[in-house]
Each structure stands twice: as C-alpha cells, then as structure tokens.
Amino acid sequence: MISLIIGSKGSGKTKLMIDKVNAAVATSNGDIVCIEKGMKLTFELDHKVRLIDVDEYGIQGFEMFYGFISGVLAGNYDIKEIYVDGILKIGTKDGAKDYDGFGELLQKLNKLVPADINLIF
C-alpha cells in the first residue's frame, strides 16, 4: 500500500512522519526503513529503524530512486514499512519539482511493492 503525507512547506509533514515511524517500531512485525535526502533524522528516529541517506548512494531522479527501492526490497525480505522523506527533492528535474515524474514513479512502485508492505511518502 502506498500512502502520501501531503501539505505545504512547514506544515509538519516530517514531524508526522517521524511520529509514524517511531510508532511503527512498537507495532510492526518486520523491518522498518526510512529513506531521506541528507541525514537530518538521525537523532529523531528509534535506533531500530534502518535509516538510509540517498545522497550517500548518489541517487538523483526518480528512475534511480526506483532502482534503489528495488534493490532495498530485494536485499531484505523482512521489510514491512518504508518511509521516504523529501521525495520531491530526490526527483528534481532541472532544479524544479517534477510532479509528472513523481506520478510515474508512484505507478511503477504500485506494481513493484507487495501489498503487505506499506510505502509512505
């Protein structure tokens, strides 16, 4: 299942995601992954969460991100929840937010991600 947390800049999206991630640690029966651009959430998340910084892997654009998610899922069959913070920063195109590319990414991920895994942006 894919879920979106949407709102304008400064509306508390990241704070809500942090709360959801930390709550999921207590209730999930599998591994939890949080993907972000830049290591800003290191001290905010429970230590049991696998925190991944896409900048460490040179991920730029939605095509690369799709491949990265595929690899993360292929490498760990115990993942039950994936949280992504700052997806529009990852998928910028020519310095602008690429909403069409994000829509295409969501369609592709909908086919890739098994129904028992929650993917939250």
KEVEXZA-897615 format. One record per residue: x, z, y of N, C-alpha, C in turn. Coordinates in pm, whole numbers, padded with zeros to 5 digits, always signed. Layout:
n_X  n_Z  n_Y  ca_X  ca_Z  ca_Y  c_X  c_Z  c_Y
X  Z  Y  X  Z  Y  X  Z  Y
...
END
This chain:
n_X  n_Z  n_Y  ca_X  ca_Z  ca_Y  c_X  c_Z  c_Y
+00084  +00000  -00117  +00000  +00000  +00000  +00089  +00000  +00124
+00056  -00083  +00219  +00129  -00090  +00345  +00044  -00028  +00455
+00104  +00064  +00531  +00035  +00130  +00642  +00118  +00111  +00769
+00049  +00099  +00880  +00115  +00086  +01009  +00080  +00203  +01099
+00180  +00258  +01165  +00159  +00357  +01271  +00186  +00282  +01400
+00082  +00260  +01477  +00098  +00178  +01597  +00065  +00259  +01723
+00121  +00215  +01833  +00096  +00278  +01961  +00200  +00231  +02061
+00177  +00263  +02184  +00269  +00221  +02289  +00395  +00308  +02286
+00498  +00262  +02354  +00623  +00336  +02361  +00597  +00475  +02418
+00652  +00576  +02351  +00635  +00713  +02397  +00507  +00780  +02353
+00431  +00714  +02264  +00302  +00771  +02222  +00313  +00867  +02104
+00434  +00886  +02050  +00453  +00982  +01942  +00456  +00922  +01802
+00479  +00794  +01791  +00482  +00728  +01660  +00592  +00786  +01571
+00711  +00800  +01625  +00822  +00850  +01545  +00799  +00995  +01505
+00749  +01075  +01592  +00718  +01216  +01561  +00615  +01223  +01448
+00512  +01140  +01455  +00412  +01137  +01350  +00475  +01094  +01217
+00564  +00996  +01222  +00630  +00951  +01100  +00716  +01062  +01042
+00791  +01131  +01126  +00874  +01242  +01080  +00789  +01347  +01009
+00676  +01381  +01068  +00585  +01479  +01006  +00534  +01429  +00871
+00501  +01300  +00862  +00452  +01242  +00737  +00561  +01242  +00629
+00683  +01207  +00669  +00794  +01205  +00574  +00819  +01344  +00519
+00829  +01442  +00606  +00856  +01578  +00562  +00742  +01636  +00478
+00619  +01599  +00510  +00506  +01644  +00428  +00508  +01578  +00291
+00552  +01453  +00286  +00556  +01381  +00160  +00657  +01442  +00064
+00762  +01502  +00114  +00862  +01566  +00029  +00796  +01671  -00060
+00702  +01743  -00005  +00636  +01850  -00079  +00533  +01799  -00180
+00481  +01680  -00157  +00370  +01634  -00242  +00403  +01515  -00331
+00508  +01442  -00302  +00538  +01321  -00378  +00600  +01353  -00513
+00569  +01270  -00611  +00628  +01287  -00743  +00742  +01188  -00766
+00794  +01131  -00658  +00904  +01035  -00668  +00996  +01047  -00550
+01087  +00950  -00539  +01184  +00949  -00430  +01122  +00895  -00302
+01171  +00946  -00190  +01124  +00904  -00059  +01243  +00848  +00018
+01222  +00731  +00078  +01326  +00663  +00154  +01277  +00645  +00297
+01366  +00670  +00391  +01336  +00645  +00532  +01442  +00550  +00586
+01398  +00436  +00638  +01488  +00335  +00691  +01471  +00331  +00842
+01584  +00333  +00912  +01578  +00330  +01058  +01691  +00246  +01114
+01679  +00211  +01240  +01785  +00140  +01311  +01856  +00241  +01399
+01978  +00275  +01362  +02052  +00380  +01433  +02020  +00515  +01371
+02119  +00597  +01355  +02099  +00727  +01290  +02048  +00830  +01391
+01917  +00828  +01414  +01859  +00922  +01509  +01782  +01034  +01440
+01745  +01014  +01315  +01658  +01109  +01246  +01732  +01202  +01150
+01863  +01201  +01153  +01944  +01275  +01056  +01903  +01422  +01046
+01882  +01487  +01157  +01853  +01630  +01156  +01704  +01661  +01157
+01622  +01558  +01166  +01477  +01576  +01172  +01412  +01576  +01034
+01478  +01510  +00938  +01417  +01490  +00806  +01471  +01588  +00704
+01387  +01620  +00609  +01425  +01705  +00497  +01545  +01641  +00425
+01636  +01722  +00375  +01757  +01670  +00312  +01729  +01594  +00182
+01611  +01606  +00127  +01575  +01535  +00003  +01539  +01388  +00028
+01519  +01351  +00153  +01483  +01214  +00189  +01610  +01129  +00194
+01605  +01012  +00134  +01717  +00917  +00141  +01705  +00844  +00274
+01796  +00872  +00365  +01795  +00813  +00499  +01893  +00695  +00502
+01844  +00578  +00542  +01925  +00457  +00546  +01923  +00400  +00687
+02041  +00371  +00739  +02056  +00308  +00870  +02086  +00160  +00848
+01994  +00072  +00889  +02015  -00071  +00867  +02138  -00124  +00940
+02179  -00057  +01047  +02297  -00101  +01120  +02423  -00091  +01033
+02426  +00004  +00942  +02541  +00018  +00852  +02555  -00101  +00758
+02447  -00173  +00736  +02447  -00286  +00644  +02436  -00421  +00716
+02438  -00417  +00848  +02432  -00541  +00926  +02300  -00615  +00917
+02192  -00542  +00896  +02060  -00603  +00883  +02008  -00642  +01021
+01982  -00772  +01039  +01927  -00824  +01163  +01825  -00929  +01127
+01703  -00910  +01168  +01597  -01007  +01142  +01515  -00970  +01020
+01396  -01025  +01017  +01301  -00992  +00911  +01340  -01049  +00776
+01405  -01165  +00773  +01447  -01223  +00645  +01549  -01132  +00577
+01648  -01087  +00653  +01748  -00996  +00597  +01683  -00864  +00557
+01588  -00816  +00637  +01522  -00690  +00604  +01443  -00702  +00474
+01378  -00816  +00454  +01304  -00839  +00330  +01398  -00832  +00209
+01511  -00897  +00220  +01609  -00892  +00111  +01660  -00751  +00089
+01679  -00677  +00197  +01727  -00539  +00188  +01624  -00452  +00115
+01498  -00464  +00152  +01392  -00387  +00085  +01387  -00424  -00063
+01400  -00551  -00094  +01401  -00595  -00234  +01512  -00525  -00311
+01630  -00518  -00251  +01742  -00451  -00315  +01722  -00302  -00332
+01666  -00239  -00231  +01639  -00095  -00239  +01542  -00066  -00354
+01437  -00146  -00363  +01339  -00126  -00470  +01398  -00157  -00607
+01482  -00259  -00616  +01543  -00295  -00744  +01643  -00190  -00790
+01703  -00120  -00696  +01804  -00021  -00730  +01751  +00116  -00766
+01623  +00140  -00745  +01567  +00273  -00772  +01420  +00259  -00806
+01389  +00273  -00933  +01250  +00261  -00978  +01168  +00388  -00955
+01232  +00493  -00903  +01161  +00618  -00878  +01107  +00630  -00736
+01129  +00528  -00654  +01080  +00532  -00515  +00929  +00526  -00514
+00869  +00620  -00442  +00723  +00623  -00427  +00678  +00600  -00283
+00768  +00627  -00188  +00731  +00608  -00047  +00853  +00559  +00031
+00827  +00458  +00116  +00930  +00406  +00205  +00873  +00410  +00347
+00946  +00474  +00437  +00908  +00481  +00577  +01010  +00400  +00657
+00962  +00323  +00752  +01051  +00240  +00834  +01022  +00270  +00981
+01125  +00314  +01052  +01112  +00343  +01194  +01185  +00236  +01274
+01119  +00180  +01373  +01180  +00082  +01461  +01187  -00058  +01403
+01087  -00098  +01327  +01090  -00229  +01261  +01097  -00343  +01361
+01033  -00333  +01475  +01038  -00442  +01573  +01177  -00453  +01637
+01254  -00345  +01636  +01393  -00352  +01684  +01480  -00423  +01582
+01447  -00408  +01456  +01522  -00474  +01349  +01496  -00624  +01353
+01372  -00661  +01382  +01334  -00802  +01376  +01326  -00874  +01507
+01405  -00832  +01605  +01401  -00904  +01732  +01454  -01045  +01715
+01398  -01136  +01793  +01439  -01276  +01787  +01470  -01321  +01929
+01593  -01358  +01953  +01637  -01397  +02086  +01612  -01288  +02189
+01628  -01161  +02148  +01611  -01048  +02237  +01468  -01006  +02263
+01371  -01072  +02198  +01230  -01037  +02217  +01169  -00994  +02085
+01063  -00916  +02092  +00993  -00873  +01972  +00925  -00992  +01907
+00944  -01004  +01777  +00893  -01118  +01702  +00769  -01075  +01621
+00654  -01078  +01685  +00531  -01034  +01619  +00488  -01129  +01508
+00509  -01258  +01527  +00474  -01354  +01422  +00561  -01332  +01299
+00689  -01310  +01322  +00780  -01282  +01210  +00743  -01154  +01139
+00697  -01054  +01214  +00655  -00928  +01153  +00532  -00951  +01065
+00438  -01032  +01112  +00321  -01064  +01032  +00359  -01133  +00901
+00454  -01226  +00909  +00502  -01294  +00789  +00571  -01196  +00694
+00649  -01103  +00750  +00715  -01001  +00669  +00612  -00917  +00595
+00508  -00875  +00665  +00405  -00793  +00601  +00339  -00867  +00485
+00313  -00995  +00502  +00252  -01074  +00395  +00344  -01080  +00273
+00472  -01103  +00297  +00568  -01111  +00187  +00585  -00976  +00118
+00591  -00869  +00197  +00606  -00735  +00139  +00482  -00694  +00061
+00367  -00739  +00104  +00243  -00708  +00033  +00247  -00762  -00111
+00316  -00873  -00130  +00330  -00931  -00264  +00443  -00864  -00342
+00545  -00817  -00273  +00662  -00758  -00337  +00643  -00614  -00380
+00587  -00533  -00292  +00581  -00389  -00315  +00469  -00355  -00412
+00501  -00286  -00521  +00397  -00246  -00617  +00291  -00158  -00551
+00172  -00160  -00606  +00059  -00087  -00548  +00081  +00064  -00546
+00164  +00115  -00635  +00185  +00261  -00640  +00291  +00311  -00543
+00345  +00221  -00461  +00445  +00261  -00361  +00384  +00247  -00222
+00397  +00351  -00142  +00349  +00348  -00004  +00462  +00300  +00086
+00434  +00200  +00167  +00529  +00147  +00264  +00468  +00167  +00402
+00531  +00251  +00482  +00474  +00289  +00611  +00569  +00248  +00723
+00515  +00172  +00819  +00591  +00129  +00936  +00541  +00206  +01056
END
